[in-house]
Amino acid sequence: MPQGYCRFLQNDPAAIATCDFEEGAQEIERQNVINLQLLQNVLEAPTEAQAVQAPEAKALRQLAELAVAFVESNYQPELLAFRRARTLADLSKPESWYPRKNPRNWHLHLGVTNSGKTFGALQDLLAAPSGLYMAPLRLLAWEIYEKMGKAGLRCALLTGQERLGPENATHVACTVEMAPITRHWAVAVLDEIQLISDDQRGSAWTRALLGISAEQLHICGANEPKSLETLLHDLAASCGDPVVEVEHLKERLVPLKLQEEPVRDYSELEAGDCLVCFSRAEVLEAKSRLEAVGKRPCVVYGSLPPEVRQEQAALFNDPNSGHDVLVASDAIALGLNLQIQRVVFRSTWKFDGHATRQLTSPELRQLAGRAGRYGLTSLGVAACCQGDDLPVLREALEGASPALTPPTRAALLPLPEQLEAFSLSLEADLQRPLPFAELVERFLSIAQVPEDLYFLAQANHLIALARFLEDLRLPPQEKFVFCQAPVGLSDVASLTALHRFARDFSSGSVALPAELRELLSQMAVTPRKILEMESFHKVCETYLWLAARFPSAFPDVAAVEEVRRHLSSQLSNALQLPLDHHLE
């Protein structure tokens, strides 16, 4: 383990003691609540027609009625508590959560990658008296923010870690999670709408789609799955909004061709090529191997600081930089401005956090579609390194999409205020405080959502962080914020820092950790320190993310910003140097 990790752990041993993400044994009273819900579901499920067709359903219903009668006579307080909790966990009308000013005109722009689906929406945004752009990535929000500035607009940038520009900006570029729903806009643009069905981040798109107040709402994204358009029409109807335009962009601005021969050796990679890998280790290994055959690659992967990724992308795009090959993870899939002529897949398999699986056809099309930049080349090319992957890539690019796909639904999570009300009621009934992880689990176990349009998003990450912070007593709304921090469960340094920040926050103010201040006096580091620099940078990001939500409790923003800039500069310098074959 790098020395920097050890310093964080030594300074906060309590964090290790609470670092337990295994499922714990559930209390009897929680099981009672679930049993009550199951009984009620049995009573509500069979219709009269079903009872006629299935006599056993009638017998089951009678048995359930006897059981409920017994519970009502012997466990009346518990039953009333369950019914109160279920009412508070009712998520059946999420479109009513947000006070939109007036009905919005929806404009749908759905198309394949590199088809220009966002271009027209952005033109309307730049010409409007006020406008909001919601991006899936910080880098993309930065790109549109800079475009707004070049257009002479009074603009601002709003991400989880950055707030730039004047308070009275007429135009704002933000990440989807930071979309301001309390202000009215002339034009709002929501990008990569297909992510609304993502079980991790999709609830942010749902919140933006339901909550943004705007005269014109432009919604851009992929044209698949086919049921996505149906979902958007249904969501618009539920909000009382008209869909005034549906634009289908089925043709790319630059054609995409499949290369029939595999790229079997890294020496065959040429200027304008992007080698796609699926882990940080693979990216850095490929960089080292390319350098061994005399090439100077740039790298882009998710754990790099955004400003370093932006710099690496700029070097790749500059024909005079001497860096003409890109090695990237699937972080390039969403809208980065890269002048790629050929996308080469190192493999069509990836580890997705749960298992190693083959990429789906939409994922392969999205990545391959980054090849062929309009205005710079007349053709994009997709290739692979392994012959066995060629039929898979061909099927993805040339084969028809499956005729039958499950209906697309929007991910949904409760509002912090709903969890707060649920917590107050449940703790009053139980006459004891509840750990936040248990609170969230109870809420989700009885939450009711309209399943034709929505599904409950995965809260595994949130619950795991809640268990990690279980020894700290914070109000549910504040604990909810800490548990949404962008911290990976395998990132020991960031986890330990989060615990320290939450502990200090619960007792007052959160100061800049001395370990971070010491970094400013360190000499330039070698490529072997890349992992440690990235970890410290993530600690800075965590501090700034929390400071944006609790500004009075995190006073050292300027100092942390200075450390973050220093780390980004050091990382950038390290990536300019050749990597050896023994990176830690």
N, C-alpha and C positions, 0 to 999 in steps of 0.2 A: 504494500500500500504506500503511495507517495507520502513524503514527509508532511506535506501540507494537510493531508487528510488527518494524520495523527494529531497535529496541533489542534485542530478543531475538536476531535474526539476527546483529547486529554482535558480540554477546557470545559467540556460539557458532558461528563460521564452519565448524567441523568438521561441524556438522549438515547444512549445505548440501551439503558434499562427499559425504555419504553418502546424500543424498535421491534415490535412484534406484530406481524401482519397476518398471523394464522387465525382461522376462525375459532372463536371461543365458544364455550358452552352457553347456550341461551337459557335465561331464567324461566321458571315454570309459569310465571304470570304472563310473560310474552307469548308463550305457547298457548295459554288460555285465550288470549286475544285472537290469535290466529285460528284456533278451533272455533271460536264464536263466529269469525268471518266465514269459515268453511260451512258451518251450519246455515248461516244466513244465505250464502250462495246456493246451497242445495235447495232452500226454500224458494228462492227467486228464479232458479234456472228452468225447471220443467214447466212447459205450457200445458194447457188442457189437451191440446191435440197430441202432444208428445206422450202424455199420460195414457191416452187411449191406445196409442200404438205400442207403448212399452209398459205393461203392467208392473214390471219391477220398479219403474220410476215412481209409480204411485205409492208402492210400499215404502220405497226409500223416503219419499216426501212425508209419509205418515210417521215414520221413525224419526225423521228430522224434527217434525212438529212436536213430538213427545220430548225430544232432547232439548229443544228450545224452551218448551214450557217448564221443564225441570230447571234449566239455567235461569229463566226469568224469575222463578219463585225462590231460588236459593242463592243466586248471584246477581241480584238486581243492581247493586252499585257498580260491579264490574261491567255489566252489560251496558249501563248508562254511560260509563267511561269510554267503552269501546265505540258506542254510537257517536259520542261527542268527538272522539278522535277521528272517526271515519268522516264526519262532516268537515272537520278542519283539513283533512287530507283529500278533499274533493277537488280534483283538477279538471273537471269536466267542461269548463268554459274558459280556456286560457285566452281566447280572443277578447274577453271582457276585462282582463287584468290591466290593460294599458289605456289611458285616456287620450286616444287619438283625436285630433282637432276636427277633422272632416273626413269624409270618404276619400280614399286615394285612388288615383288612376294607375292600374298596374300595367307595365310594359314588360313582356317576357321576351328575352333574347336567348334562345337555346340553340347550341350548335356544337360542332366538333372543334377540337383544338386547332388554333391558328386559323379560325374562320372569320375573325373580326367581330365577334359577338359583343365585345365590350366597347368597341370604338365609338359607335353612335351614341351609346348611353353617356359616355364620358364627354362627348361634344355637347350634348344637352346640359350636362352638369356644369361645364366650364362657362356656358353662356347664360346660366341661370343667375338670378340675383342672390340666391343662397343655395348651397349644395353640400351633400354629405356623401363620401365614398367609403364603403365598408369592405375591407380586404381580408382575405384568409391568412395573410402573412404580413409581418411587420415590414419586410423589405418592399412588398408591393404597396403598402400604405405609404412608405417613404417615397417610392417612385411617383405616385400620384400627387403627393404633397409637393414634390419638387416641380411637377408639371403645372400644378396650380400656381406656384410661385412664379414660374416663367411666363405664365399667362397674365401676370400683373394683378392677381387676386389677393385679397387680404385673407390669408389662409393659415391653418393650424394643423398640427399633427397630434394625434391622440392614440397612444398604444398603452399596453400594460405598464411599460417602464418609462415612457417619454411623453412629455406635454410641451410642445413647442408652438410658438406663435401667440398672437394676441387673444385675449379673452373674448373680444368682439369680432372675431374672424367671421367672414361671410361664408367661407368654404372650409370644410374639415375633411381630412383623410384619417381614417382610424382602422384599427383591427375590429373584426366583427364583435368580439367580446366586449369592446369598449364603446360600442355604438351608443350615443347619447339619445335617450328616448324622451327627454323632457323638453326638447326644443322642436319647433316646426321648421321644415325646409321646403324650398320650392321644388328641388329635385334631389332624390336620394338614389344611390346605386348600390345594390347588394350583389357582390360577386361570388362566383363558384357556389351557386345555390344547391347543387347536387349534394353538398356536404350537410344539408339539413337532415339527412337520414343517417349521418354518422353517429354511432352510439357513444362516442367520446365527446366530440365538439358540437354535434348537431344542434343541441339546445340553444347555443348562441345564435345560430341562424334563425331558429324559431322565434326567439325573443326579438330579434331585429325585424323579422318579417311581420310579426304581430304588433310590435310596439312603436316602430318608427312613424312619426307624424310627418307627412309630406304630401304635396299636391300631386307630384308625379313620382312613382316608385318604379325604377328600372331594376329588373331582376335578371341576372346574367348567369349562364352556366352551361353544363354539358347537356346534350340532347338525349341522354340515357341515364337511368332506365326510362323506358317509354312512359311508365306510369307517373313519372315526376311531373309532367305537365298537368295530368289529371289532379294530382295532389295540390298543385298551385292554384288551379281553378277552384277547387273545393275550399282551400284556405281563404282565398279572396272572397268567396261567397259567405263564409262564416264571419268575415269581418265587415260584410256589407259593402265591399269595394268592387268596382267594375274592372274587368280585364279589357283594356281598350286596344291592346296590340299584342300579337303573338308573332314573333319573327323566328323562322326556322332557317338556320344556316347549315346546310348539309355538305357544302363544298368548302374545302380548304382554300385559302388564298394562294398557297404554294402546294402543288401535288406532293404526295408522300409515296415513296417506292420502297419495296422490300428488296434487300440485297440477298441473293440466293446463296452466296458463298460465305461461310463463317469467317470471322476475323480471328485467326488461330494464334496469332502472336502479337504482342503489344507493339512490336516494331512496325506493324502494318497500320497502326493508327496514324491519321493524317491531320493536317491543319483543319480546324473547324469540327473535329470529332469530339463527342462527349461519351465517355465510358461510364455507364450507369452501374453502380454498385449498391448494396443494400445494408451496409453498416459502416461505421466510422473506421473500424479496423481494415475493412476491405478497401476503402478509399485511400487510406494512407499507404497500405501495402502496394496498391496499384501505382500510386505516385512514385514510390521508391523504385518499382520495377521499370516504370517509364523513364525515370532519370537514369537508370542503368543502361538504357539503350539510346541515351543522348537527347531525350526530349525534356521540355520544361513545362510540366502541366500545372494548371490551376486546380484548386479543389473547392467544392461546395458540399457541405453536409450539415445536418440539422443542428448539431451541438456547437458549431462555430458561431461566434457572436455575429449578429446581423451586419454590423459595419465591416467585418472581415469578409463575410460572404459577398457583400456588395463590392468590396475592393477586388476580390478574386474574380468576380463576374466581369468587372470593368477591365481587368487585365486580359481576360480571355477575349473580350469583345474588341480590344484595341489591336489592330493588325501590326502595329509597330512595337508591341511590348515584348515580343520574343516568347510569349506564353500562348501557344496556339492550340493546345489540347486541354480539355476539361475532364476531370474525374469528379463525379457527383453522385450523391445519393438521390433517392426519390424526392428530396426537397425541391428539385427543379420542376416538379410536376405542375405546380400552381403558379403560373404567370410570371416567373422571373424573366427579365428581358435579356435573353441569351442568343447570341448569333451562332446557333448550332446548325451545321449542315448535315451531319450524320450522327444518329444516336446508336450506340453500340451497347447491347446488354451483356454484361459479364455473365449473368445468369438470369433465368426467369423465375427463380425461387427466392424467397425472403423469409426471415424470421419476423413475425408481426407482433412480437411481445408475448404470444401464447404458444405458437407452434411454427415450424418451418412449412411454408405452403407455396404453391405456385401462384404467381400473379394472375388476377382475373383479366379477362379480355378488356374491360373498360380501363383497368390500371395500365395495361400494356399500351393501349391506344393513347391514353393521356400522356404517357412518357415518350412514346415514339413520336407523338405529334409535336414535340418540341423541336423537331428537326425541320429546317426550311424556314428561315426568317423572311417574311414578306418585304420586298424591296431590296434584298441583299442577295438572294439566290433564287433560281427558278425551279429548284427541286430539293425536297428533303428525302433523306435515306434512313431506313431503319435496318439494323443488322444485329447479329449476336455472335458471341465467342464460341459457343458450343453447338455442334451440329444437331444434337438432340433437341435444342431449343428452337430450331428453325421452324418445324411444323407448328409449334405452339404460337410463335410470333406471326406466322402466315395466317393461321386461323383467326387470330385476334384482329389483324389488319384487313383481311379479305373475307372472312366468313361472316355470315349473317348473324345478327344478335338473336339470342333465344326468343322464340315466339311467346313463351309463357314466362313471365317474371312476377315475383310477388309484388303486391301493391306497395308503392313507396309511402312511408309515413314519416312524420316529422318528430324528431327527438324532443323530449320535454323534461324539464326539471322544475321543482317548486321554487317560488321566490323566497328570499331570505325571511321576509315578513311572515310567510306562511309557516315556515319552520319555527319561527319565534312564537307565534300563537299556539302552534301544536305543542311546543315544548312547555309553555306556561300551563296549558290545560292538563297535559299528561302528568307533569310533575306535581300539580295540585291534587290530582286524583290519586297518584301513587304515594304522595306525601314524602317524596325524596327526590333529590336531583338525579338526572339521567346523564350518563356519558353521551357525548355528542354522537359517536358512532352508532350507539344503540338507538338514539333518537332518530337519526336518518334512516336506519334499517326499519324501525317501526313505521315511520311515515311511508316509506316506499312499499312496505308489505301490504298496506291497506289503501294506498292511493288509488283513486279512480280516474282514469283518463278515457276520452272517447277514442276507442281503439280503431275506428275507421280512419282517423286522421293522425293520431299520435301514438307514440310508445314512450315508456319511461327510459331515459338515457341511462347508460351505465354509470353508477356512482361508486364503483369499486375503488377508484383512485381516491376519491373524496373520503370514503369510509376508512381506507388504509391510513391516510394522513390523520384522520380523526383519532384512530387508535394510537398512532404515534404521538399525538399531543394529548393523550388521555389524562396524563397527570396534571395538566394545567387547567385551571378553572377559568373559563371565559364565557360571557353570554353567547347564546347560540348564534346570533347574527354575526358576531365578531369571529367566533370559531369557524363559522361557515366560510368567511373570507379567507382565513388562514389555510383552510383545507382546500381552497381552490388555487392556491399559489402554484406557479409553474415549476414544480419540483418533482423530479423523477424518483420513483421508489427505490431505484438502485444507486442513486447518487448520494453517497454517504456524506460528503462535505455539505451539500445543499440541505439535506435532511437535518443534519446536526445544527446548521445555521438557522434553519426555520424554527427548530425547537428553541434555540437560544433567543431568537427574536420574539417568539410568542411568550416565552417566560418573562423576558424583560418588559414586553408590552403590558403584560398582566400586572406588573408592578410599577409602571410609569412610562419612562422614555427608553428608546432603543438607540444606543450609541454605535458609532462605527467600530467594528471589532479591530483590536490592535493588530491582528494578523494581516488585515487588509492594508492598514496604514504602512506597515513594514514593507509591503511589496513595492512602494514607490521608490525606495532606496536601493532596490536590487538592480544588479547589472543585467544586461540583455541575456536572455536565456537561449538555450539550444533547442533544436527540434525535439530532443528527448523529454523536454518539460511541457510539451503541448498539452498533455492530459491534465496536468496540475494547473496550468494556466486557465484551461477551459473550466475547470471546477471552481476556481476562485472567481472567474468571471460570472458563473452561474450564481454564486453567493451574492455578488453585487446586484445581479438582476433580481434576485429574490428580495433584497432590501429595497430596491427601487420600486418593485411591483407593490410591495406592502406600503411604502411611503406614499404612493399615489392614492391609496385608499385611506390611510391614516396619517395625513401629513404632519399633524402636530406631535405625533408620537415618534416619528422617524426624522429627526432634525438634521442629520448629517448627509443630506442628499448631495450637496455640492462635493463633499469629500469622496463619497462613494462614486460619483460620476468621474472624478479625477482618476480614481483607481481603475475604474472600468475602462476609461480611455487608454490608460497606461497598459493594461492587460491586452486590449485589442491591438495596440501598436506592437507589443512584444510578440503576440501571436502572428500578426501579419509578417513581421520580420523573420520569425521562425519558419513560416511556410515558404518564404523566399529562398531559404537554404535547402540544399539537397538533404533528403531524409536517408538515414542508414537503414539497415535491415533488422535492427534490434530495438525498435521503438518500444518503450514501456507502455 
